[in-house]
């Protein structure tokens, strides 16, 4: 469950929860390889999202169960640092 605290505008999450990362790369295969390398022991879903107008980039939604804030941040940073990945949102 996601709650936004109106007083501080801070996102409050109740863990464990499903979290979706939008992953951008030059090709679908790059995203698939990164997901396999990073989440080899975890269950996740990977679904097509969008492609850039000129076809240079593709994005996919990667969703999985995260157990705490540290894990969520770790996965974000690890995806972002992968050589096949251009951007993570």
Residue frames relative to the residue before (quaternion, step in Angstrom):
aa qw qx qy qz dx dy dz
X 1.0000 0.0000 0.0000 0.0000 0.00 0.00 0.00
X 0.2023 -0.7810 0.5839 0.0905 3.58 -0.92 0.94
X 0.0361 -0.7892 0.6128 -0.0186 3.55 -0.88 1.02
X 0.1778 -0.7542 0.6201 0.1228 3.58 -0.99 0.81
X 0.3237 -0.7470 0.5568 0.1648 3.53 -0.69 1.16
X 0.4050 -0.7549 0.4667 0.2199 3.61 -0.51 1.19
X 0.6517 0.5431 -0.3217 0.4206 3.60 1.04 -0.68
X 0.8081 0.2423 -0.1163 0.5242 3.60 0.92 -0.82
X 0.3364 -0.7589 0.4811 0.2817 3.59 1.28 -0.23
X 0.4524 0.6730 -0.4566 0.3659 3.57 1.15 0.60
X 0.4377 -0.6859 0.5276 0.2442 3.53 -1.01 0.93
X 0.0922 -0.7829 0.6144 0.0316 3.56 -0.82 1.02
X 0.1052 -0.8060 0.5822 0.0203 3.55 -0.73 1.09
X 0.2744 -0.7151 0.6166 0.1820 3.52 -1.16 0.68
X 0.1784 -0.8088 0.5570 0.0620 3.56 -0.52 1.22
X 0.5386 -0.1829 -0.8222 -0.0196 1.50 -2.17 1.25
X 0.0259 -0.7912 0.6109 0.0098 3.56 -1.22 0.54
X 0.5225 -0.5890 0.5036 0.3555 3.55 -1.29 0.36
X 0.0487 -0.7946 0.6052 -0.0005 3.58 -0.93 0.92
X 0.2028 -0.7832 0.5810 0.0887 3.55 -1.01 0.88
X 0.1454 -0.7520 0.6399 0.0627 3.54 -0.93 1.04
X 0.2476 -0.7152 0.6266 0.1860 3.59 -0.98 0.80
X 0.1135 -0.8214 0.5589 -0.0042 3.54 -0.52 1.25
X 0.1419 -0.7998 0.5822 0.0355 3.58 -0.81 1.07
X 0.0984 0.7784 -0.6116 0.1020 3.56 -0.96 0.95
X 0.6493 -0.5131 0.3894 0.4045 3.55 -1.32 0.04
X 0.8088 0.0275 0.0057 0.5874 3.56 1.12 -0.61
X 0.6503 -0.5444 0.3795 0.3698 3.53 -1.22 0.60
X 0.6357 0.5546 -0.3314 0.4224 3.57 0.95 -0.89
X 0.6218 0.5493 -0.3387 0.4438 3.60 1.04 -0.70
X 0.6549 0.4936 -0.3030 0.4854 3.56 1.00 -0.82
X 0.6524 0.5219 -0.3117 0.4526 3.58 0.96 -0.86
X 0.6455 0.5091 -0.3136 0.4753 3.59 1.00 -0.83
X 0.6535 0.5126 -0.3151 0.4593 3.59 0.89 -0.92
X 0.6590 0.5088 -0.3115 0.4581 3.60 0.90 -0.90
X 0.6555 0.5057 -0.3144 0.4645 3.60 0.93 -0.85
X 0.6785 0.4921 -0.2958 0.4581 3.60 0.92 -0.85
X 0.7325 0.4368 -0.2355 0.4659 3.58 0.90 -0.92
X 0.8103 0.2568 -0.0986 0.5174 3.59 0.90 -0.94
X 0.1639 0.8437 -0.4996 0.1083 3.59 1.12 0.61
X 0.7444 0.3796 -0.2101 0.5075 3.60 1.07 -0.65
X 0.6769 0.4978 -0.2705 0.4699 3.61 1.28 -0.13
X 0.4272 -0.6462 0.5605 0.2931 3.52 -1.27 0.45
X 0.1169 0.7810 -0.6030 0.1130 3.58 -0.87 0.98
X 0.2621 -0.7236 0.6013 0.2150 3.54 -1.28 0.23
X 0.1294 -0.7714 0.6220 0.0357 3.53 -1.12 0.79
X 0.0432 0.8224 -0.5597 0.0927 3.55 -0.50 1.24
X 0.5550 -0.6125 0.4442 0.3458 3.60 -1.02 0.77
X 0.1782 -0.7776 0.5955 0.0947 3.55 -1.11 0.72
X 0.7764 -0.2547 0.2249 0.5308 3.59 0.13 -1.28
X 0.2212 -0.7133 0.6370 0.1914 3.51 -1.40 0.14
X 0.5411 -0.6128 0.4533 0.3553 3.56 -1.11 0.62
X 0.6985 -0.4969 0.3228 0.4012 3.54 -1.23 0.48
X 0.7626 0.3483 -0.1950 0.5090 3.58 0.93 -0.88
X 0.5388 -0.6698 0.3740 0.3481 3.59 1.28 0.13
X 0.4239 0.7257 -0.4537 0.2963 3.60 1.23 0.18
X 0.7981 0.1727 -0.0707 0.5728 3.59 1.10 -0.72
X 0.1417 -0.7509 0.6390 0.0875 3.51 -1.28 0.57
X 0.1513 -0.7715 0.6058 0.1221 3.56 -1.12 0.59
X 0.0959 -0.7677 0.6323 0.0406 3.50 -1.24 0.66
X 0.3819 -0.6897 0.5644 0.2449 3.55 -1.22 0.57
X 0.0975 -0.7775 0.6210 0.0199 3.53 -0.76 1.13
X 0.0205 -0.8256 0.5620 -0.0461 3.57 -0.51 1.19
X 0.1403 0.7782 -0.6023 0.1092 3.55 -1.04 0.85
X 0.5549 -0.5822 0.4761 0.3556 3.54 -1.32 0.23
X 0.0846 -0.7730 0.6274 0.0408 3.58 -0.86 1.01
X 0.3832 -0.7756 0.4726 0.1681 3.54 -1.00 0.89
X 0.8054 -0.0247 0.0192 0.5919 3.60 1.19 -0.37
X 0.7148 -0.4606 0.3230 0.4154 3.57 -1.31 0.22
X 0.6433 0.5290 -0.3291 0.4450 3.59 0.95 -0.81
X 0.6566 0.5032 -0.3036 0.4728 3.56 0.98 -0.83
X 0.6408 0.5252 -0.3197 0.4596 3.58 0.95 -0.88
X 0.6794 0.4778 -0.2783 0.4823 3.59 0.92 -0.91
X 0.6222 0.5474 -0.3348 0.4484 3.58 0.98 -0.82
X 0.6745 0.4855 -0.2998 0.4685 3.60 0.86 -0.93
X 0.6198 0.5386 -0.3365 0.4609 3.59 1.01 -0.78
X 0.7003 0.4695 -0.2679 0.4663 3.59 0.80 -1.04
X 0.6564 0.5138 -0.3111 0.4565 3.59 0.99 -0.81
X 0.6367 0.5043 -0.3219 0.4865 3.59 1.00 -0.78
X 0.6645 0.5284 -0.2958 0.4380 3.56 0.88 -1.00
X 0.7133 0.4620 -0.2501 0.4639 3.60 1.03 -0.77
X 0.5116 0.6610 -0.4243 0.3483 3.61 1.22 -0.29
X 0.5363 -0.6758 0.4014 0.3073 3.63 -0.85 0.90
X 0.6689 0.4944 -0.3116 0.4594 3.64 1.11 -0.50
X 0.6751 0.5136 -0.2776 0.4510 3.58 1.21 -0.44
X 0.3046 -0.7647 0.5459 0.1564 3.58 -0.90 0.99
X 0.8028 -0.0708 0.1105 0.5817 3.58 0.98 -0.86
X 0.1192 -0.7594 0.6347 0.0792 3.55 -1.24 0.60
X 0.1029 -0.7842 0.6109 0.0362 3.56 -0.88 0.98
